[in-house]
C-alpha cells in the first residue's frame, strides 16, 4: 500500500495552470524541459502567474549559481590552453552577473516591484548566449548546462513580463 502511494505522480496542476505553463514554455527552446521544471516545483494544483514567476526566478538563480561553481571547478581541473581558460572565464563572469541580477530580481519580486524584475532578468539572456557562442561546443560538459540556463532565463523573462502586465516578445528562440 505504501509503495503504491509513493509511485503516484505529483499533480501537474489544473487545466488553467497547465495552459499558462504551456504558453510560457512555447517561448523557450525546450518546451519539455521548461514544462518539467514548472511541474516539478508546483506547490499545488492551482498556481497563477505570480507563482510561476517565482518558480522560474528561483530555479534560474539556483541553476546559474550551480553552473558558476561548476565552471570554477572546471577551470581548476583543466590544465589546458590559456585560450580555453579565458573562454571559461567569460562564462564564469557571465553566470556571476546572472546570479547577481536574479538575486536582485528575487528581492524586487518579494517587494512587488515587477517592472524592476522584468528589467533585471531581461538583461541575462545575452550572458548565456555569450557563453554558448564563445565555447562553441569546445567544452561538452557546458553544452547542456548552457541550454538549460537559456531556457530557465527565458522562462523568467516571459513569466515576469506577463506578471508585469504584458508579454515581452523578443526575437523568437534560436535553435542551436
C-alpha positions as CSV (number, residue, x, y, z in Angstrom):
1,X,0.0,0.0,0.0
2,X,2.8,2.4,0.9
3,X,4.7,1.6,-2.3
4,X,1.6,2.4,-4.3
5,X,1.2,5.8,-2.7
6,X,4.8,6.7,-3.3
7,X,4.6,5.8,-7.0
8,X,1.7,8.1,-7.7
9,X,3.0,11.1,-9.7
10,X,2.7,14.6,-8.3
11,X,-0.2,16.7,-9.7
12,X,0.7,18.7,-12.7
13,X,-1.7,21.5,-11.9
14,X,-5.2,22.3,-13.1
15,X,-6.1,23.0,-16.7
16,X,-5.6,26.8,-16.4
17,X,-2.3,26.4,-14.7
18,X,-1.1,23.9,-17.4
19,X,-2.3,26.2,-20.2
20,X,-0.3,29.1,-18.7
21,X,2.8,26.9,-18.3
22,X,2.4,25.7,-21.9
23,X,2.1,29.3,-23.2
24,X,5.3,30.2,-21.4
25,X,7.2,27.1,-22.5
26,X,6.3,27.6,-26.1
27,X,8.5,30.7,-26.0
28,X,11.6,28.7,-25.0
29,X,14.0,26.5,-26.9
30,X,13.0,23.3,-25.0
31,X,9.3,23.0,-24.2
32,X,9.6,19.7,-22.4
33,X,12.4,20.9,-20.1
34,X,10.5,24.1,-19.3
35,X,7.3,22.2,-18.5
36,X,9.2,19.7,-16.3
37,X,10.8,22.5,-14.3
38,X,7.4,24.1,-13.6
39,X,5.6,20.9,-12.9
40,X,8.4,19.7,-10.7
41,X,8.0,22.7,-8.4
42,X,4.3,23.5,-8.3
43,X,3.2,24.0,-4.7
44,X,-0.4,22.9,-5.5
45,X,-2.9,22.3,-8.3
46,X,-3.7,26.0,-9.0
47,X,-0.8,28.3,-9.5
48,X,-1.2,31.8,-11.0
49,X,1.4,33.8,-13.0
50,X,2.9,35.1,-9.7
51,X,3.6,31.6,-8.5
52,X,5.0,30.5,-11.9
53,X,7.3,33.6,-12.0
54,X,8.5,32.8,-8.5
55,X,9.3,29.2,-9.6
56,X,11.2,30.5,-12.7
57,X,13.2,33.1,-10.8
58,X,14.1,30.7,-8.0
59,X,15.1,27.8,-10.3
60,X,17.1,30.1,-12.5
61,X,19.0,31.6,-9.6
62,X,19.8,28.1,-8.2
63,X,20.9,26.8,-11.6
64,X,23.0,29.8,-12.5
65,X,24.8,29.6,-9.1
66,X,25.4,25.9,-9.5
67,X,26.7,26.4,-13.1
68,X,29.1,29.2,-12.0
69,X,30.5,26.8,-9.3
70,X,30.8,24.1,-12.0
71,X,32.7,26.4,-14.3
72,X,35.1,27.4,-11.5
73,X,35.8,23.7,-10.8
74,X,36.2,23.0,-14.5
75,X,38.8,25.8,-14.8
76,X,40.7,24.5,-11.8
77,X,40.7,20.9,-13.2
78,X,41.8,21.8,-16.7
79,X,45.5,22.2,-17.4
80,X,44.8,23.2,-21.0
81,X,45.3,26.2,-23.1
82,X,45.1,29.7,-21.7
83,X,42.6,30.4,-24.5
84,X,40.2,27.9,-23.1
85,X,40.8,29.2,-19.6
86,X,39.9,32.7,-20.9
87,X,36.7,31.4,-22.6
88,X,35.6,29.7,-19.4
89,X,36.3,32.9,-17.5
90,X,33.9,34.8,-19.9
91,X,31.3,32.2,-18.9
92,X,32.1,32.4,-15.2
93,X,31.7,36.2,-15.2
94,X,28.5,35.9,-17.2
95,X,27.0,33.5,-14.8
96,X,28.1,35.7,-12.0
97,X,26.2,38.5,-13.5
98,X,23.1,36.3,-13.9
99,X,23.4,35.3,-10.2
100,X,23.6,38.9,-9.2
101,X,20.7,40.1,-11.4
102,X,18.5,37.2,-10.3
103,X,19.3,37.8,-6.7
104,X,18.2,41.4,-7.1
105,X,15.2,40.3,-9.1
106,X,14.1,37.9,-6.3
107,X,14.3,40.8,-3.8
108,X,12.3,43.1,-6.1
109,X,9.8,40.3,-6.7
110,X,9.2,40.0,-2.9
111,X,8.6,43.7,-2.8
112,X,6.1,43.5,-5.7
113,X,8.3,45.6,-8.0
114,X,7.6,43.6,-11.1
115,X,8.9,46.2,-13.5
116,X,12.3,46.0,-12.0
117,X,12.2,42.2,-12.1
118,X,11.5,42.4,-15.9
119,X,14.4,44.8,-16.3
120,X,16.8,42.7,-14.4
121,X,16.1,39.3,-15.9
122,X,15.8,40.8,-19.4
123,X,19.5,41.6,-19.4
124,X,20.5,38.0,-18.7
125,X,19.7,36.2,-21.9
126,X,22.7,37.7,-23.6
127,X,25.1,36.3,-20.9
128,X,24.0,32.7,-21.6
129,X,24.2,33.3,-25.3
130,X,27.7,34.8,-25.0
131,X,28.9,31.6,-23.2
132,X,27.3,29.4,-25.8
133,X,29.0,31.5,-28.5
134,X,32.5,31.6,-27.1
135,X,32.6,28.0,-26.1
136,X,31.2,26.8,-29.5
137,X,31.0,23.2,-28.3
138,X,34.6,23.1,-27.1
139,X,33.5,22.1,-23.6
140,X,30.9,19.3,-23.9
141,X,30.1,19.5,-20.2
142,X,28.8,23.0,-20.7
143,X,26.5,22.4,-23.7
144,X,23.5,21.1,-21.8
145,X,24.2,23.4,-18.9
146,X,24.0,26.4,-21.2
147,X,20.9,25.2,-23.0
148,X,19.1,24.6,-19.7
149,X,20.2,28.0,-18.4
150,X,18.9,29.6,-21.6
151,X,15.5,28.0,-21.1
152,X,15.4,29.0,-17.4
153,X,16.3,32.6,-18.1
154,X,13.7,32.7,-20.9
155,X,11.0,31.3,-18.6
156,X,11.8,34.1,-16.2
157,X,11.7,36.8,-18.9
158,X,8.3,35.6,-20.2
159,X,6.6,34.9,-16.9
160,X,7.8,38.2,-15.3
161,X,6.8,40.2,-18.3
162,X,3.3,38.6,-18.1
163,X,3.1,39.3,-14.4
164,X,4.1,42.9,-15.1
165,X,1.1,43.3,-17.4
166,X,2.2,42.3,-20.8
167,X,4.1,39.7,-22.8
168,X,7.6,40.6,-23.8
169,X,8.0,39.4,-27.3
170,X,11.7,39.5,-28.3
171,X,13.1,37.7,-31.2
172,X,11.9,34.0,-31.5
173,X,14.1,31.4,-29.9
174,X,17.2,30.4,-31.9
175,X,17.9,26.7,-32.4
176,X,21.4,25.7,-31.5
